């Protein structure tokens, strides 16, 4: 069955992926807002697209460690 139709994760890694992405997204949104940055301003500063920032904050996008490092700076 495709991942789109499957309601239960098949592995422990898939089960833990969603909460981690949601947690990262919530923290990113909170810290961005505290810094007074728009999504576009954060994206420009980190060398990412605004669409990537939107996806991360929604808990729908995944990012490499290098990308997370650019956001942290």
C-alpha positions in Angstrom: 0.0 0.0 0.0 1.3 3.5 -0.8 2.5 5.8 2.0 -0.3 8.2 1.0 -3.0 5.7 1.8 -1.3 4.0 4.8 -2.6 5.3 8.1 -0.2 3.4 10.4 3.6 3.6 10.1 5.4 0.4 9.2 8.5 1.0 11.2 9.6 2.7 14.4 11.5 5.2 12.4 8.4 6.2 10.5 6.4 6.5 13.8 9.0 8.8 15.3 9.5 11.0 12.2 6.2 12.9 12.4 6.5 14.1 16.0 10.1 15.2 15.4 9.2 17.2 12.3 6.3 18.8 14.2 8.5 19.6 17.1 11.2 21.2 14.9 8.6 23.2 13.1 7.0 24.5 16.2 10.4 25.5 17.6 11.4 27.2 14.3 8.2 29.2 14.2 8.5 30.2 17.9 12.2 31.3 17.6 11.6 33.1 14.3 8.7 35.1 15.7 10.8 35.9 18.9 13.5 37.2 16.6 11.0 39.4 14.8 11.7 37.8 11.4 9.3 37.1 8.6 9.5 33.7 6.9 11.0 35.5 3.8 13.6 37.2 5.9 14.7 34.0 7.7 14.8 32.2 4.4 17.0 34.8 2.8 19.3 34.9 5.8 19.7 31.1 5.8 20.0 30.7 2.0 16.7 28.7 1.8 13.5 29.3 0.0 10.4 30.7 1.8 8.6 27.6 0.7 11.1 25.5 2.6 10.5 27.6 5.8 6.7 27.2 5.4 7.1 23.4 5.0 9.4 23.2 8.0 7.1 25.2 10.2 4.1 23.0 9.1 6.1 19.9 10.1 5.8 18.7 6.5 9.4 19.2 5.2 12.6 17.6 6.2 16.0 19.4 6.1 19.6 18.2 6.1 21.8 18.9 9.1 23.6 21.5 6.9 20.4 23.3 6.4 19.5 23.2 10.1 23.0 24.6 10.8 22.3 27.5 8.4 19.0 28.2 10.2 20.7 28.1 13.6 23.2 30.8 12.7 
